[in-house]
Amino acid sequence: MVRGRGVAGSRRHVAAALAIVAGVAAYIVLADVLGFLIVAPLLLLLWFRALGVGWRSAIFSAVVTTLVIWYSFYKLLRVPLPWGVLTPYAF
């Protein structure tokens, strides 16, 4: 048994977990104001970086994942997602 690590593990793992919790809280607060298409890629980028993904992969994955989620929920399932400041451009 490894001593001194505790239940949480390394500081990087704790920071990643806190980033996820903070990101969910930020989404709750900011999604209606800024909109899903602005908040989601920023949060995904934060989470990917906190989990150790490189910058290029994190940016690409955040944008693509956001668009796939948006298309799946908004277009296919017809779940309303917040537009925020992009409301004038909503279609």
N, C-alpha and C positions, 0 to 999 in steps of 0.2 A: 504494500500500500504506500502510495506517495503521500508524504506528510507536507503540510504547509500550504497546500493548494486550496483546500476547502471545497465547498460545493460549487462555487461559482466558476472555478477554473482560472484562466488567465485574464489579465486586464483587458486584452483585446476582445475576449468573449463577453465580458461584462459591458464594455463600451458598445459592442454591437447590439446586445440585448436592450440597453438603454436607448440606443438610436432608434430601434424599432418601436419601442413604447412611446418615445418622444415624437416619432413620425406619425403614429396613429393619432396622438393628441393634436398634432399640428394639422393633420388632414381634417379632423373634426372641426377645428376652429377656422381653417382657411378655405376649405373647399367651396363653401357657399359664396365667399367673398371673391376669390380669385378664379375658381372653376377647376373642374377635374383635369382638363387638359393642360393646365399650368402646374397645379400642385402635384399630380401623380408622377410626372417624370422627375421632378425635383426630389421628391421623397424616395423614389426608386433609385435615383443616382446616389443619394445619401446612404441608403441601405446597402447597395452594391459596394460602395467604397468602404463602408464600415465592416463589411464581410470580406474585404480583401481583394475585390475584383479590380483589375487595372482600369485606368481612365477611359481608354478607347472602348473597351468591352462594356464598361459600365454605362457610358453615354449611349452607345448603340442599343444596348439591352433595355435601358430605361425608356428610350423613345419608342422602340418597337413594341415592348410590352405594354406601354400606355396605349398605343394605337390598337393593339389586338384586344385589350380589355375594353376600350371604348367601343370599338366596332361590335364586339360580342354582346356587350350589355346594352348599348344605346340603339344599335341598328337591328341586331338579330333578336334579342330578348325584349326590346322596347322598355328597358328600365331607364327612367329619367336620371341622368347624371347632372350635377350642377354645372352651369356654364359660367357663372361669376361674371368677370369683366368681359368675357367673350359673348355675352348674351346678344348683342346686336348682330353677331355673325352666326348665331345658331341656325341650323337648318334641320 
